[in-house]
Amino acid sequence: MSAILPVAQRGEAILSLVSSPVAETEFSSIWLQELSHAMHLTMLNRNGVGIAAPQVYISKRIIIVASRANPRYPDAPEMDAIVMVNPEIIQKSTQVVLGEEGCLSVPNERGVVERAEHITVQYWTLNGEKIIQEFSGFPARIIQHEVDHLDGILFVERL
């Protein structure tokens, strides 16, 4: 049974660690399915557009990207939520854009961060299927922000 999870806050050690990869033996596991479901519920509950496992005290390379309009991001484009296991940005455009970011782990603070406009990401599904996909604009920004979490970086360190 999934529940809404507590979210780590700025200053907590878990947020400065480099997360461990999800092992091959963990793909298709019940715990991985339940963790991703609980992360999704937690993100929706807090009006997030993305979440990384370290934010819910799990130091594993798992993110959810789910751009949609909500009170925190009224102009966000709609996309289906994507769970990315062991995501890796394999290509970034030289073209960068400035955009406002916030973070569930840094409440009530926002800042303008420079990010690549276009990225190519390699990741695995919960069942271990390898995907290579391109993203642009706001979804690309979310992915870069969430991958930073996996590397122990908060957006405020990029201001």
Rosetta blueprint (number, residue, H / E / L):
1 M L
2 S L
3 A L
4 I L
5 L L
6 P L
7 V L
8 A L
9 Q L
10 R L
11 G L
12 E L
13 A H
14 I H
15 L H
16 S H
17 L L
18 V L
19 S L
20 S E
21 P L
22 V L
23 A L
24 E H
25 T H
26 E H
27 F L
28 S L
29 S L
30 I H
31 W H
32 L H
33 Q H
34 E H
35 L H
36 S H
37 H H
38 A H
39 M H
40 H H
41 L H
42 T H
43 M H
44 L H
45 N H
46 R L
47 N L
48 G L
49 V L
50 G E
51 I E
52 A E
53 A H
54 P H
55 Q H
56 V H
57 Y L
58 I L
59 S L
60 K E
61 R L
62 I E
63 I E
64 I E
65 V E
66 A L
67 S L
68 R L
69 A L
70 N L
71 P L
72 R L
73 Y L
74 P L
75 D L
76 A L
77 P L
78 E L
79 M L
80 D L
81 A L
82 I E
83 V E
84 M E
85 V E
86 N E
87 P E
88 E E
89 I E
90 I E
91 Q E
92 K E
93 S L
94 T L
95 Q L
96 V E
97 V E
98 L E
99 G E
100 E E
101 E E
102 G E
103 C E
104 L L
105 S L
106 V E
107 P E
108 N E
109 E E
110 R E
111 G E
112 V E
113 V E
114 E E
115 R E
116 A E
117 E L
118 H E
119 I E
120 T E
121 V E
122 Q E
123 Y E
124 W E
125 T L
126 L L
127 N L
128 G L
129 E L
130 K E
131 I E
132 I E
133 Q E
134 E E
135 F E
136 S E
137 G H
138 F H
139 P H
140 A H
141 R H
142 I H
143 I H
144 Q H
145 H H
146 E H
147 V H
148 D H
149 H H
150 L H
151 D L
152 G L
153 I L
154 L L
155 F H
156 V H
157 E H
158 R H
159 L L
